[in-house]
Amino acid sequence: MVYALAQELGVTSAEILQRLADLEIPITSASANIDPDTAQIIRDFYAMIPEVN
């Protein structure tokens, strides 16, 4: 689910949903299931962003 992935990554569901929309992936709800390949795309994206402390 989108919200579980957001918790895993330490971001909001809204941020994940926006990234999905940017990638033209039709998932529009935080409670929607997200397939493993799409979840990995999102994980890879956030892995490339340096953390701001």
Residue pairs with C-beta under 8 A, 6 or more apart in sequence:
1 30
1 31
1 32
1 33
1 34
2 13
2 16
2 17
2 20
2 27
2 29
2 30
2 31
2 32
2 34
3 13
3 30
3 31
5 16
5 34
5 39
5 42
5 43
6 12
6 13
6 15
6 16
6 30
8 43
9 16
9 42
9 43
9 46
11 46
13 30
14 30
16 30
16 42
17 27
17 28
17 29
17 30
19 42
19 45
20 26
20 27
20 38
20 42
21 28
23 41
25 38
27 34
27 38
34 42
